[in-house]
Every structure is written in C-alpha cells, then in structure tokens.
Amino acid sequence: MQNAHITKGIIGSSWAGFRHFEYLFSLDKFWQVIGNTIIISLNRLVFGFPFPLIVALLLNEVRLAVFKKTVQTVIYLPHFISWVILGGLMVNLLTIDNGVVNNVIRALGGTPVGFMSDESVFRQTLVFSMIWKEFGWNSIIYMAALAGVSPHLYEAAMIDGANRWRRMLHITLPCIRNTIIILLILRLGGIMEAGFEQIFVLYHPGVYSVADIIDTYVYRTGLSEGRFSLAAAVGLFKSMINFALLLIANKLARMMGEQGVY
C-alpha cells in the first residue's frame, strides 16, 4: 500500500507497507462495520436468495398468459426505481411520527414502530425493502432457465400420475439446479457487498451501530475525511475476502458434481 497524495500521484507517493492494514485491524469501528456487513449480507442471502426462485416456480405454473405477464410487469417495476426515490417513499411510509404505516398501527390501537430509527428493526427494514425491490428482476434468470425445461418430461410425468408438486420436485428443480448453484456461488462471492446505495440513502447516525457497512465506511473515510490510503486498504481487504469466498464456493460446487463458474 502507498500513502496516497493527489498532487504526487502513484509514482511520487511513498510506500507504507502493511501499516494501514495494521491500523485498520486495531480499530474497534472497523470490526463493527465488518460485522454489520456480514450480518446484513447473510440476511439478504438467506431471505432474499430463495424468494425469486419461489416466485419463478409459482409463475411457471400459471397458464393464463395475460395474468402471468401482468404479474411479471408489476414485480419488475421496482427494480427500475432508484433508491433515492424509494428512500423518500419509505420515509413517508415508515417514519414513526407521521408515516402511513404507523398511522394505521395507531388507528388499530397498536404501538408505533420506529422502522427507520429503531436499531432493533432497522436491519429488517433494509432486508425487506431490498427483497421487495429486486425479487422480480432476479426471477428473470430462473424464468429463462425454466423455459428451457422440456415439456415432454412433464407430459411423461403426468401420464405416470405425478401431481404438480412432484413434477416440481423431480423435474423442474433438478433441471435448473445448475443455474441455482451458479447464482448462489456469485452471491456468496459478493457476501461483503451489503448494498451501498440503499444503506447510504436510508441510514443516519442514529443507526450507524447496526447499519454502517464497509462501503459506507470507505465513503466517509476516503471522501469525507480525505484519508484515501486507509479507504483503499479497506476496499482491498473487502475484495480479497470476496475473492476467497468465490473460490471456496466454486470448489464446493465442483465437489458436489456441479459445473461451477469456471
């Protein structure tokens, strides 16, 4: 690593060795943002990864073309709305003072929930909003894979008396298993990516302890404070972890008999 100086450039900047990494590893704040990143990413993986697959499987069973295309259009739309716009909508819907959701909760006699301000529920708000925004778009790959399954397999299974549930278990899922494995490997390889744009728009100092991730920490450290060398060390550390996870996930997939990503 180097002590980056804008005026001196790469050639003129002095080398710092591992000093920036040693400083990082001694910071309690650094390990806090690492923990936040892993927790948020794992929640997004556990709850967000299966949902597009489930939606694709359900849509694959729909035979009414007009209804199927209408549902697909509706669930795809949030993907094309930026987090800046969605952030404003979420504030209007979820704020504890005058949010629409909390007004409904009050009207029903319940206690308002600080979706945007309470540390105990802010992570769940992040995960839920991410799933709602992206599940439709992520289901496209599964829909494409499902379109490649031979209809003759289903016809043969129906002749043998298999119901829809058994056809899904013994034909649909095995035929798209390789697609599922590849997407899972790619998601595991990006486990240190917790969604910078979303969190940057929605978080605030009151929830830093549970929502401050590596990318937001790099942004504040590098751009706001001008500590470019330290921010670069954090980014390099994150990339190395992602690369190692990608290799491990791919190796495990190949050991299980799947093709993997390489």
C-alpha positions as CSV (number, residue, x, y, z in Angstrom):
1,M,0.0,0.0,0.0
2,Q,1.0,3.6,-0.5
3,N,0.5,6.9,1.3
4,A,-1.6,8.4,-1.4
5,H,-1.0,12.0,-2.3
6,I,-3.2,13.5,-5.1
7,T,-0.5,16.1,-6.1
8,K,2.3,13.5,-6.2
9,G,0.3,10.7,-8.0
10,I,1.1,7.0,-7.8
11,I,4.8,7.3,-8.7
12,G,5.5,10.1,-6.3
13,S,3.6,8.7,-3.3
14,S,5.6,6.8,-0.7
15,W,5.1,3.2,0.2
16,A,3.6,2.4,3.6
17,G,3.7,-1.4,3.5
18,F,1.1,-3.0,5.8
19,R,0.9,0.0,8.1
20,H,-2.6,0.9,7.0
21,F,-3.8,-2.7,7.5
22,E,-2.3,-2.8,11.0
23,Y,-4.0,0.4,11.8
24,L,-7.3,-0.9,10.5
25,F,-7.2,-4.2,12.4
26,S,-6.6,-2.2,15.6
27,L,-9.8,-0.2,15.2
28,D,-12.9,-1.4,17.0
29,K,-15.0,0.6,14.5
30,F,-13.5,-1.5,11.6
31,W,-14.6,-4.8,13.2
32,Q,-18.0,-3.3,13.8
33,V,-18.6,-2.4,10.2
34,I,-17.3,-5.9,9.2
35,G,-19.8,-7.5,11.5
36,N,-22.6,-5.3,10.2
37,T,-21.7,-6.1,6.6
38,I,-21.7,-9.8,7.2
39,I,-25.0,-9.8,9.2
40,I,-26.8,-7.7,6.6
41,S,-25.4,-9.8,3.7
42,L,-26.3,-13.1,5.3
43,N,-29.8,-11.9,6.0
44,R,-30.1,-10.8,2.4
45,L,-28.8,-14.2,1.2
46,V,-31.0,-16.3,3.5
47,F,-34.2,-14.5,2.9
48,G,-33.6,-12.8,-0.5
49,F,-32.0,-15.6,-2.5
50,P,-34.8,-18.2,-2.3
51,F,-37.6,-15.7,-2.9
52,P,-37.1,-15.0,-6.6
53,L,-36.8,-18.8,-7.2
54,I,-40.1,-19.4,-5.4
55,V,-41.8,-16.6,-7.4
56,A,-40.4,-18.0,-10.7
57,L,-41.7,-21.5,-9.8
58,L,-45.2,-20.1,-9.0
59,L,-45.3,-18.1,-12.2
60,N,-44.2,-21.2,-14.1
61,E,-47.4,-22.9,-13.0
62,V,-49.6,-20.1,-14.2
63,R,-51.3,-21.0,-17.5
64,L,-53.3,-17.7,-18.1
65,A,-50.8,-15.7,-20.2
66,V,-52.4,-12.3,-19.6
67,F,-52.3,-12.7,-15.8
68,K,-48.7,-14.1,-15.9
69,K,-47.4,-11.1,-18.0
70,T,-49.3,-8.6,-15.8
71,V,-47.8,-10.0,-12.6
72,Q,-44.3,-10.1,-14.2
73,T,-44.6,-6.4,-15.2
74,V,-45.7,-5.3,-11.7
75,I,-43.0,-7.1,-9.9
76,Y,-40.3,-6.0,-12.3
77,L,-41.1,-2.2,-12.0
78,P,-39.4,-1.5,-8.6
79,H,-36.1,-2.6,-10.0
80,F,-36.1,0.4,-12.3
81,I,-36.8,2.9,-9.5
82,S,-33.7,4.4,-7.9
83,W,-33.0,4.1,-4.2
84,V,-33.1,7.9,-3.9
85,I,-36.8,7.8,-4.9
86,L,-37.6,4.7,-2.9
87,G,-35.9,6.2,0.1
88,G,-38.2,9.2,0.0
89,L,-41.2,6.9,-0.3
90,M,-40.1,4.7,2.6
91,V,-39.6,7.8,4.8
92,N,-43.2,8.9,4.0
93,L,-44.5,5.4,4.7
94,L,-42.4,4.2,7.7
95,T,-41.5,7.3,9.8
96,I,-42.7,7.0,13.4
97,D,-44.2,10.5,13.6
98,N,-46.5,10.7,10.6
99,G,-45.7,7.6,8.4
100,V,-48.7,5.9,6.7
101,V,-47.9,2.5,8.2
102,N,-47.6,3.8,11.8
103,N,-50.7,5.8,11.4
104,V,-52.5,2.6,10.5
105,I,-50.9,0.9,13.5
106,R,-52.1,3.7,15.8
107,A,-55.6,3.6,14.3
108,L,-55.7,-0.2,15.2
109,G,-54.6,0.6,18.7
110,G,-51.0,-0.6,18.4
111,T,-47.7,1.0,19.3
112,P,-45.9,2.8,16.5
113,V,-42.7,1.1,15.3
114,G,-39.5,3.0,14.5
115,F,-38.8,1.2,11.2
116,M,-36.3,3.9,10.2
117,S,-35.0,4.9,13.6
118,D,-35.0,1.9,15.9
119,E,-31.8,-0.1,15.8
120,S,-33.6,-3.4,16.6
121,V,-35.7,-3.3,13.4
122,F,-33.7,-1.2,11.0
123,R,-31.8,-4.2,9.6
124,Q,-35.1,-6.0,8.9
125,T,-36.3,-2.9,7.1
126,L,-33.3,-2.9,4.9
127,V,-33.6,-6.6,4.1
128,F,-37.4,-6.4,3.4
129,S,-37.1,-3.3,1.2
130,M,-34.2,-4.9,-0.8
131,I,-36.2,-8.1,-1.4
132,W,-39.3,-6.1,-2.5
133,K,-37.2,-4.0,-4.9
134,E,-35.2,-6.8,-6.6
135,F,-37.0,-10.1,-6.3
136,G,-39.0,-9.6,-9.6
137,W,-35.9,-8.7,-11.6
138,N,-33.8,-11.6,-10.0
139,S,-36.6,-14.1,-11.0
140,I,-35.9,-13.4,-14.7
141,I,-32.9,-15.7,-14.8
142,Y,-34.9,-18.5,-13.2
143,M,-37.8,-17.9,-15.7
144,A,-35.3,-18.2,-18.6
145,A,-34.0,-21.5,-17.1
146,L,-37.5,-22.8,-16.6
147,A,-38.3,-22.1,-20.3
148,G,-35.6,-24.5,-21.3
149,V,-37.1,-27.5,-19.5
150,S,-38.5,-29.9,-22.0
151,P,-42.3,-30.1,-21.9
152,H,-42.1,-33.8,-22.8
153,L,-40.7,-34.5,-19.3
154,Y,-43.9,-33.0,-17.8
155,E,-46.1,-34.9,-20.1
156,A,-44.4,-38.2,-19.2
157,A,-44.7,-37.4,-15.5
158,M,-48.4,-36.6,-15.9
159,I,-49.0,-39.9,-17.6
160,D,-47.3,-41.6,-14.7
161,G,-49.7,-39.8,-12.3
162,A,-47.3,-37.2,-10.8
163,N,-49.1,-34.1,-9.4
164,R,-47.7,-30.6,-9.8
165,W,-45.8,-30.8,-6.5
166,R,-43.9,-34.0,-7.6
167,R,-43.3,-32.6,-11.1
168,M,-41.7,-29.6,-9.5
169,L,-39.5,-31.6,-7.1
170,H,-38.4,-34.3,-9.6
171,I,-38.3,-32.4,-12.9
172,T,-38.3,-28.6,-12.5
173,L,-35.8,-28.2,-9.7
174,P,-33.3,-30.8,-11.0
175,C,-33.3,-29.3,-14.5
176,I,-32.5,-25.8,-13.2
177,R,-30.2,-26.9,-10.3
178,N,-27.0,-25.8,-12.1
179,T,-28.5,-22.3,-12.6
180,I,-29.3,-22.1,-8.9
181,I,-25.8,-23.3,-7.9
182,I,-24.1,-20.7,-10.2
183,L,-26.2,-17.8,-8.9
184,L,-25.6,-19.0,-5.3
185,I,-21.8,-19.0,-5.9
186,L,-22.0,-15.5,-7.3
187,R,-24.0,-14.3,-4.3
188,L,-21.5,-15.9,-1.9
189,G,-18.7,-14.3,-3.8
190,G,-20.3,-10.9,-3.1
191,I,-21.1,-11.6,0.6
192,M,-19.1,-8.4,1.6
193,E,-21.4,-6.3,-0.6
194,A,-24.3,-5.3,1.6
195,G,-25.9,-2.7,-0.8
196,F,-24.1,0.7,-0.6
197,E,-26.7,2.8,-2.4
198,Q,-29.6,1.5,-0.4
199,I,-27.9,1.9,3.0
200,F,-26.4,5.3,2.1
201,V,-29.9,6.7,1.3
202,L,-31.7,5.2,4.3
203,Y,-29.2,5.2,7.2
204,H,-28.3,8.1,9.6
205,P,-26.0,8.5,12.6
206,G,-28.7,7.1,14.9
207,V,-28.4,3.6,13.3
208,Y,-24.7,3.6,12.5
209,S,-24.0,0.9,15.1
210,V,-26.2,-1.6,13.1
211,A,-26.2,-0.3,9.6
212,D,-22.7,1.1,8.9
213,I,-21.1,-1.3,6.4
214,I,-17.7,-1.4,4.7
215,D,-18.7,0.6,1.7
216,T,-20.3,3.5,3.7
217,Y,-17.2,3.5,6.0
218,V,-14.9,3.7,3.0
219,Y,-17.0,6.6,1.6
220,R,-16.9,8.6,4.8
221,T,-13.2,7.8,5.4
222,G,-12.0,8.3,1.9
223,L,-14.1,11.1,0.5
224,S,-15.4,12.9,3.6
225,E,-12.2,12.8,5.6
226,G,-9.7,12.6,2.8
227,R,-7.9,9.5,4.1
228,F,-7.6,7.9,0.7
229,S,-4.9,5.4,1.7
230,L,-6.9,4.0,4.6
231,A,-10.1,3.8,2.4
232,A,-8.1,1.9,-0.3
233,A,-6.8,-0.6,2.3
234,V,-10.4,-1.2,3.4
235,G,-11.5,-1.7,-0.2
236,L,-8.7,-4.1,-0.9
237,F,-9.4,-6.1,2.2
238,K,-13.1,-6.5,1.2
239,S,-12.1,-7.5,-2.4
240,M,-9.7,-10.2,-1.1
241,I,-12.4,-11.7,1.2
242,N,-14.9,-11.7,-1.7
243,F,-12.4,-13.4,-4.0
244,A,-11.6,-16.1,-1.4
245,L,-15.3,-16.8,-0.8
246,L,-15.9,-17.1,-4.5
247,L,-13.1,-19.7,-4.9
248,I,-14.3,-21.7,-1.9
249,A,-18.0,-21.7,-3.1
250,N,-16.9,-22.7,-6.6
251,K,-14.7,-25.5,-5.2
252,L,-17.6,-26.8,-3.1
253,A,-19.9,-26.8,-6.1
254,R,-17.5,-28.7,-8.2
255,M,-17.0,-31.3,-5.4
256,M,-20.8,-31.7,-5.4
257,G,-20.7,-32.5,-9.2
258,E,-21.9,-29.2,-10.5
259,Q,-20.2,-27.2,-13.2
260,G,-19.4,-24.0,-11.2
261,V,-18.4,-20.7,-12.7
262,Y,-15.1,-21.9,-14.1
